[in-house]
Structure formats: structure tokens, C-alpha cells
């Protein structure tokens, strides 16, 4: 079968039903030595079956003795018998192949093309397609939007990975990008993909030169919001190596939320259910980019977290229980301690490398809310180098802040993650600006939240070096984080 589906849909055909009549199996007890007929002497006919998806295929070849009559329908399967009923549920041009094999092992083959123009949507009644499109009864399809309140709704990681290890977007982090009002509708009938971006889209900096885009406006100093008129598209699904892939077929860029330049416009389905779609793609930059979508109008149920007092610590030696997520940080990982002297002689420490993003930090979101009534002081050891540039001013567009330079500073913030991108409005911040004589050495610091010990809404902890709201870079180190 040629992979030419008029509706633009390709699906692995599995467990097709075939009905065979009058089988002519090769009888090994027969001692005759008949040869297969010549191809020019072979003939078969194709006639309509019980509906537009079924066809009766009949061998009209005259043979002597015992022969095997086999039919091949490409990806639609095969069958044996002089007359069979073929079930072809999808539009396409099928190569119908008849092979007759004699008991002496000789064989001959002829083929004929059959064009099938209809789709049996009942054949496509699968959980995956129903979750994606709403099923064949959903004439208007199913519309998805970016889950902007979910951490990791955009993200990046290594090409061969499965999670956004390098950067998961914080809730509402890309509010000014033009992505959160985009809508993506999948229709099963016609396999249509409707992309409504309400006039503008969010694109990577290396994609802003696409001729379909105009009037690029930088967002976060790097990527861009562009004017873009979408075009009609179709979609296909293929399966390989145990994963399903969506391919968007369009004359213009087609993507989910953020144009990374998906190779082949192909997106791996990492998870799908009625109320969530996770996809990822290999971007033009060679990395894997991630998206999380939810149905339009859907609100995730809010699960209230218990109030608990638990140990919190990380010594970066593999001990502890804090899972850190990076937020626009160049590097945050355990390294060997380059200065194992009092007060910190441990083997490993963490390096925190700030890039040009003005709101960079690392954070952890707990599955409970912190009970500060009895334990309300955090501590950590920090090493803030003197070689960082703490003088140069770099304003990325935050004129409401009084200063725009890197500072020898460490802040610890407690927030309510339930507020999503507005979590900063709930925060309490405790910080230290190191003096010149504290630079270039290990310093142990405390962060006292005893004055807000009655707060019961904190479940998010943020560590931020160098102050925010500027585009200067810097390198810092930390160790032995804990709740005392």
C-alpha cells in the first residue's frame, strides 16, 4: 500500500479483520510437481463489499493441482484463499497483490491499485484519538491551550531526554510572549488542525527571521513576540519505537505555544489523557523542547496541602530531601569543593551560575505547607566570589527597580505556589548582602522567619543570588541548606 492518505492521516493498522473463503492451502502430501502459472495468465477482480470499506477480491486464475493463493494489502495485512473480503478503513491508494505459489516452490505475482476514498471513523475509535480530538461525534473537535499555571508548561532538556531538566518554565513566566491566548483544535473528521493565535505568537530568537513573521518584539531580552497569520493545517499520527508522534502539516509554521522550530513539525506525545496533553519536539537548536496543554476552559482541581513540620536539607553529597528546579539559570549542580577549609570542609558543593535573565533563581515546591510555628529559621553556607562584576549597570527593561547591577547578595523567599505567576505577591524575603571582607570565603548565614510563624500558606522556597531585575552574569556557590 502506498502511504497516500487523502485526509492527511497515517495510522499503523493493527488487528484488521479479514474473512477468507474457499482456502487453497498447499498440501504437502501431494506429490505432484505443478509449476506456478505465468504472470500474464493470472487475473483477479475487485468488487464492492457490504459497504464502502469492504471489498471482495477474487482470484480468476486457472491452475492445475494444488497451489497457494495469497493476497497482500500492504499495511492493511494479508490473507489466503481464492476469494477474500478486504477491510480497508482509511482513504488511500492500496496495492492489491496476488501471489500464486506451486508445490514445487515456484511463484508468480501480479498487482493492481485500488483507490479507497472514505474513512471508517469507527475504526479510529481509540482512547488516544478520543482524548486528542473528542472523538468522531465531536464535530467541532477539541480545543487545547497552554497550561500556563503549571510549572514546566514550556521547558528544555537534552535531545534524548524525557523531562525538561535544563529549564521548566514557572507558572505564567511567559505572560508577555503572546502564547497564552493561543488555541489548538484537533478534529477527527477530516483530520483538521486549527491554530488560532489571535494575531501574535511566541518564537525563539533563532526563528524570528522566518518570512511568515513580522514586527518582532523581544521578550525577556532574547525571544520574540511576532505578528503572524496562521494557515489551515492537517495532522497525522505515527507510531515508532513505542511512542506516538503528531505531525502538523501546514504551508506555514504550526506549533504549540512556542515556536522552537520543531524538526519535521513532529511532536512526541509524552502523555495524554482527557484533560492533559504533554508533547515534546527536537528543536532547530538540537535540544528537546516541552509543552503542557489542557482543554480550553478546563481548570485543574486544587488539592489543598497539609500543614506539616518536616526536615528540609541538602548537603549536595546525595543526602537530603530537597528537589531543586532551575528557573533560567545557566548552571546549578553539585561540584567538588574547591575550597575545603573551615567552615566548610565537605567534599561537594553547589555552583549557581546566573546568566543574563533578570528573574533567575532555583526553587523547590513541597507537597505540604510549612508549619513555621516551631521551626522557622533556615541556614546555609555560601561562597560569593570577589571576581564577579558588581559595578556594571544592565537594565533589561525594569525601570521601576532602583538599581540594575549584580550584587554580592543571597535572598531566601517563601511563597504560596497556588498563586502561580502571582506567587511573588505572597512572598516573604530574608536576605544578606555580603560585605567586602566576607567575599571570597565561606560564610554561614541564617534566614529568620519567626515574625511570620503564623503564616500557613508557604509551600515554595526560592534561593536567589545576585539580586534580580538586571541582565548581569555571576557565579556563586552554596552548601548545607537546611531548616533548623
Order of alpha helices (4+ residues) and beta strands (2+ residues): beta-beta-beta-beta-beta-beta-beta-beta-alpha-beta-beta-beta-beta-beta-beta-beta-beta-beta-beta-beta-beta-beta-beta-beta-beta-beta-beta-beta-beta-beta-beta-beta-beta-beta-beta-beta
